[in-house]
Amino acid sequence: MNHANVALIERFYQAFQRRDAEAMSACYAEDITFSDPVFGELHGSEAGDMWRMLTERAQDFAISFSEVEATDLDGSANWVARYVFTQSGRPVVNHVRSRFRFRDGKIVEQRDTFDLWGWTRQALGIKGTLLGWTPLIQGAIRKQARRGLAIWRARSARG
């Protein structure tokens, strides 16, 4: 039997496949907490705006998802994003594990994990290969991602 929260996760990733950030955001509770190795922790509208920014900027983008599981309280899924990292023009294949918590038919928490050094090797090339494992480079990536989101939110008058 398919659990309602399995359908919720599937709806979220199907919207992602269509690059429909509004439909993705509709799966979130207003007080959503999102985290991943690049953006760190985002709260409320920041999470939806991150997806809006990423889907708007995506080049040669495709995702697939699998192993969706859920109960009344929590769930998980694996997904793979394939895209061109716009800042370097390099192709990226990112394997992500998402863990979810639910409340009242919405996602209240999403924690995405992936190999940040693996991502930097693909996205940044030799610099990422040689230095992507260092706290300095990983911190710079996080700072740049957060700054980019803040600028996007200001321009979109969403922040």
KAJO-V99471 format. One record per residue. N is the residue number from 1. RES is the residue in one letter. BURIAL is 1 if it has 24 or more other C-alpha atoms within 12 Angstrom, else 0. D_LAST is the distance of its C-alpha to the last C-alpha in Angstrom with 1 decimal. Layout:
# KAJO-V99471
n: <N/N>
res: <RES/RES>
burial: <BURIAL/BURIAL>
d_last: <D_LAST/D_LAST>
This chain:
# KAJO-V99471
n: <1/2/3/4/5/6/7/8/9/10/11/12/13/14/15/16/17/18/19/20/21/22/23/24/25/26/27/28/29/30/31/32/33/34/35/36/37/38/39/40/41/42/43/44/45/46/47/48/49/50/51/52/53/54/55/56/57/58/59/60/61/62/63/64/65/66/67/68/69/70/71/72/73/74/75/76/77/78/79/80/81/82/83/84/85/86/87/88/89/90/91/92/93/94/95/96/97/98/99/100/101/102/103/104/105/106/107/108/109/110/111/112/113/114/115/116/117/118/119/120/121/122/123/124/125/126/127/128/129/130/131/132/133/134/135/136/137/138/139/140/141/142/143/144/145/146/147/148/149/150/151/152/153/154/155/156/157/158/159>
res: <M/N/H/A/N/V/A/L/I/E/R/F/Y/Q/A/F/Q/R/R/D/A/E/A/M/S/A/C/Y/A/E/D/I/T/F/S/D/P/V/F/G/E/L/H/G/S/E/A/G/D/M/W/R/M/L/T/E/R/A/Q/D/F/A/I/S/F/S/E/V/E/A/T/D/L/D/G/S/A/N/W/V/A/R/Y/V/F/T/Q/S/G/R/P/V/V/N/H/V/R/S/R/F/R/F/R/D/G/K/I/V/E/Q/R/D/T/F/D/L/W/G/W/T/R/Q/A/L/G/I/K/G/T/L/L/G/W/T/P/L/I/Q/G/A/I/R/K/Q/A/R/R/G/L/A/I/W/R/A/R/S/A/R/G>
burial: <0/0/0/1/1/1/1/1/1/1/1/1/1/0/1/1/1/0/1/1/1/1/1/1/1/1/1/1/1/0/0/1/1/1/1/1/1/1/1/1/0/1/1/1/1/1/1/1/1/1/1/1/1/1/1/0/0/1/0/0/1/1/1/1/1/0/0/1/1/1/0/0/0/1/1/1/1/1/1/1/1/1/1/1/1/0/0/0/0/0/1/1/1/1/1/1/1/1/1/1/1/1/0/0/1/1/1/1/1/1/1/1/1/1/0/1/1/1/1/1/1/1/1/1/0/0/0/1/0/0/0/1/0/0/0/0/0/1/0/0/1/1/0/0/1/1/0/1/1/1/0/0/0/0/0/0/0/0/0>
d_last: <40.3/36.6/34.3/31.4/29.0/30.6/29.8/26.2/25.9/27.9/25.6/22.5/24.4/26.0/22.6/21.8/25.1/24.2/20.8/19.4/16.0/15.7/18.9/18.0/15.0/17.5/19.6/17.2/17.3/14.3/14.9/15.4/16.1/16.3/18.1/20.0/21.8/19.4/15.9/17.3/15.8/12.4/11.7/10.6/7.9/7.7/11.2/11.0/8.6/11.2/13.8/12.5/12.4/15.8/17.5/16.6/18.1/20.9/24.4/27.6/25.7/27.5/27.2/29.8/29.8/32.7/34.0/31.7/32.9/31.7/33.0/31.7/29.7/28.8/29.1/28.9/29.0/29.7/28.1/28.7/26.3/28.1/26.4/26.6/24.4/23.3/23.5/27.1/28.3/29.8/30.1/28.6/29.8/27.8/29.3/26.9/27.8/25.3/26.0/24.5/24.8/24.8/24.7/25.6/25.5/22.0/20.9/19.8/20.1/20.4/22.0/22.7/25.4/27.1/29.1/26.8/30.0/31.1/27.8/28.1/31.7/30.7/27.6/29.0/32.7/35.2/32.6/31.0/34.5/35.8/32.8/30.2/31.6/31.1/28.5/27.8/26.9/25.0/23.0/22.3/21.2/18.7/17.5/17.2/15.4/12.7/12.6/12.5/9.5/7.6/9.2/8.7/5.0/5.8/8.8/7.7/5.7/3.8/0.0>
